[in-house]
Amino acid sequence: MSPKPAGKQEFLVLNIGAGVQPGGSVTVVGIVESLSAAMEMIRKMGATSVGKIVVAEKKTVVTRNPVVELKESHDTILANPK
């Protein structure tokens, strides 16, 4: 895939509990614009949020139309961005 102009930087903060396996589920804690904002979000999480937290940087969003065609974009991860 060819390099695209950089879009807005996004980091997903995911609670994976004890760990995640293929086909498993994770909880999206939030989506922020920087690694430092992600770390601050994790620091402020309540004491009941235990387990592993993953911070993943969005590199690309791929839309499948159908499986044979992949379209790379810089769309936001949020379903309904503010």
N, C-alpha and C positions, 0 to 999 in steps of 0.2 A: 504494500500500500504506500502511496506517495505521502510525503510529509505535508501536513496541512498547517495553516496559520494557527498559532496557539489561541485557544479560547479562554474563557474565564477558568481560573484554577479552582478545582473542587477536591475536597477530601471527604471520604465517607468514614464515619466512626461507627464501627460494627461491634456488637457484643456477640461473641461466638461461644460464650459459656465455657464449658470444659474443652471445646474443640468442635470442629465441623467436618463432615464427610460429604463426598459428592451426593447430591440430591437432598442434603440436609437444609435446614433453615437457620437464618441468623436474624438478629434484631438490629434494625438500623436505628442507632442512637441519634445521629444527626449528620448533617452535611455542612461543612464549613469551608472557608476560603484559604486557610493556611494550616500548616502543621502546628504552629503555636496555638492557634485557636482550637484545634483538635485536642491538644494536650490540656488546655484550660478546661474544655468541656469534660474531659475524663476526670480531672481533679475535682470538679464540682459535682460529680455523680454521687448519688446517695450511697449509704453504706450497704444497702440491699443489692446493689449492682456488683456482683462478684464474678470472677472468671476472667477469661481472656478478652481483651479489647483489641480490635484491629483498626488501624488507620490506613486506608487505602487511597492512593492518589488516582484520580480519574485521568487516564491517558487518552482514551477515545470511547465513544459510544457507537456501537454497531447496531444498525437496524436490519433485521432479516426480512427480505421481500421476494419471494419465499427463500428457502434455504440456499438456493443456487446463486442468489444475488446478495452480496453484502455491501452496504452503503455506509462508509465512515462519515461521522459528523462530530461536531463539537456541541451537541445539544446538552442541556443541563440534565442532571440525573433526577432532579425533582420532577414529580408528576405535575404539580401545579406551582411553578415558581412564583414568588411574591413580586 
